Amino acid sequence: MASQPELPFFGQEDLARFNVPHYGRDITYGNVSRYLRHLWRFGDKAKAAELAKVAGSVFNNPNWALRYPEPAPPDLDTPS
């Protein structure tokens, strides 16, 4: 079984900078999960990866960092 990555500690205030759509006072696990899928589906993979790292720490779910990995840098040697 693969080990889960260690995550730095973040709090609810760190989630606020991602403008996650939510209803009520706090951003919930479900709000973040829906927004992650939205970002990934519509191609904002870098923002999804960063949010997965922060939200994974807030909600104690390091699997998000595995499911939404950092995008690979572009290969500059390949002609376009």
C-alpha atoms as one frame of an Amber mdcrd trajectory, in Angstrom:
protein
   0.000   0.000   0.000   1.378   3.414  -0.960   2.111   5.872   1.797   0.183
   9.111   1.854   2.100  12.350   1.311   2.770  14.627   4.268   0.879  17.902
   4.034   1.743  21.256   5.613  -0.842  22.749   7.976  -3.347  25.176   6.485
  -6.576  26.619   7.897  -9.992  27.808   6.727  -8.580  31.285   6.060  -6.194
  29.755   3.500  -9.179  28.318   1.616 -10.723  31.793   1.331  -8.151  32.928
  -1.242  -9.445  30.343  -3.758 -12.955  31.875  -3.864 -14.641  28.499  -3.429
 -18.395  28.966  -3.963 -20.156  28.121  -0.702 -23.319  28.786   1.233 -23.202
  29.561   4.904 -20.337  30.725   7.058 -17.689  28.076   6.418 -16.365  26.318
   3.354 -17.243  22.623   3.649 -15.621  19.447   2.344 -18.375  19.094  -0.279
 -17.895  22.676  -1.516 -14.193  22.058  -2.059 -14.754  18.675  -3.694 -17.205
  20.142  -6.232 -14.935  23.093  -6.968 -11.903  20.816  -7.457 -13.813  18.748
 -10.024 -14.937  21.955 -11.744 -11.403  23.346 -11.973  -9.964  20.053 -13.220
 -12.721  19.534 -15.795 -12.360  23.028 -17.238  -8.574  22.872 -17.500  -7.314
  24.956 -14.577  -5.147  22.073 -13.365  -2.510  24.230 -11.646  -5.120  25.964
  -9.466  -6.808  22.612  -8.750  -3.484  21.108  -7.640  -2.768  24.043  -5.328
  -6.279  23.948  -3.851  -5.985  20.159  -3.374  -2.813  20.661  -1.355  -4.362
  23.325   0.901  -7.777  21.680   1.269  -6.182  18.280   1.841  -4.512  19.697
   4.922  -7.614  21.527   6.160  -9.905  18.500   5.825  -7.229  15.864   6.561
  -7.599  14.294   3.109  -4.144  13.838   1.542  -5.683  11.770  -1.273  -6.754
  14.989  -3.000  -3.082  15.808  -3.601  -2.706  12.422  -5.324  -5.883  12.765
  -7.376  -5.125  16.315  -8.543  -1.331  16.339  -9.139   0.747  19.323 -10.218
   0.734  19.602 -14.025   3.999  18.717 -15.734   5.998  21.675 -17.049   5.874
  22.093 -20.821   8.553  20.293 -22.811  10.540  23.108 -24.421  12.492  20.760
 -26.705   9.399  19.655 -28.607   8.684  21.869 -31.641   5.166  23.251 -31.716
